[in-house]
Amino acid sequence: MKTFTNVKDLGDLKTAVAEALELKKNRYAYKKLGENRTLLMVFFNSSLRTRLSTQKAGMNLGMNTMVLDINQGAWKLETERGVIMDGDKTEHILEAIPVMGSYCDIIAVRSFAQFESKTFDYNETIINQFIQYSGKPVISMEAATGHPLQAFADLITIEEYKKREHPKVVLTWAPHPRALPQAVPNSFADFMNEADVEFVITHPEGYELDEKFVRGARVEYDQNKALENADFVYAKNWSAYADPNYGKILSKDHSWTVSSEKMALTNHAYFMHCLPVRRNMIVTDDVIESPQSLVIPEAANREISAQVVIKRILEHL
Ligand code: CP
């Protein structure tokens, strides 16, 4: 594996999940693999889970790890080529990236959608520049349109907790006060479409995701109907994808909040969310605190998903 930006980079998904579950039994088994190798983690945006779990994964594999917060202490970066740099941006990303690449063996990057241009975001301009100019393998720690480390951890969690083969997994939109990217639902859909699950997406009209990720999955606009007989309920907010509303909030309808009444419609489903979560917007206190809530095991599995990806890259350095 040279880069990790989407589900296809993992190859056969069953094999990848099996590898993850095996690694989880002894996460220090490959301590020698990363000896004298350096993982650089570059953050353009905030993080709790991704930062800690990816760093821990690198350390489990014996790597040295470095973290750079672009917006806290680094020079402000220009990302557009051809710009006359007479503003507040001191360094161009086209110099910064190869310099970063010269100090490490693997670069992991977090760079959210900016919502200034759908083309800029959906071309994955930032992470693709890292892939093109760093000279090093690149891992997405959430890019503009995807969060594959999260979706891989979600799939590992579903595999661990499922009570029947081919479980029903429902991705439901839920309200949020701010406009959020589509990265998490895009990747979740990408992974679920490859997994052995019955996958349903539910959201209010206007929140349709990019068909590149939905890939013909069932979309049900009636949330109650979608939740019927669900084994897993994956809640997430996202802003509109379709033009002319790209990046906009179209609804804050609290009837979409995942509550115990909503969960009662399911097959005693597990509740999932990638975190951080706005309580009583996305999910009520009682649901997230219930024994059916998997938000902590999911977050814990971020270490494992990152470790599989880093291990596979190290094996091919
Ligand atoms: N789920 C997730 O990526 O969390 P952080 O934004 O805290 O890294």
Boltz pocket constraint, residues with backbone or C-beta under 6 A from the ligand:
constraints:
  - pocket:
      binder: B
      contacts: [[A, 46], [A, 47], [A, 48], [A, 49], [A, 50], [A, 51], [A, 141], [A, 142], [A, 150], [A, 274], [A, 275], [A, 276]]
      max_distance: 6.0
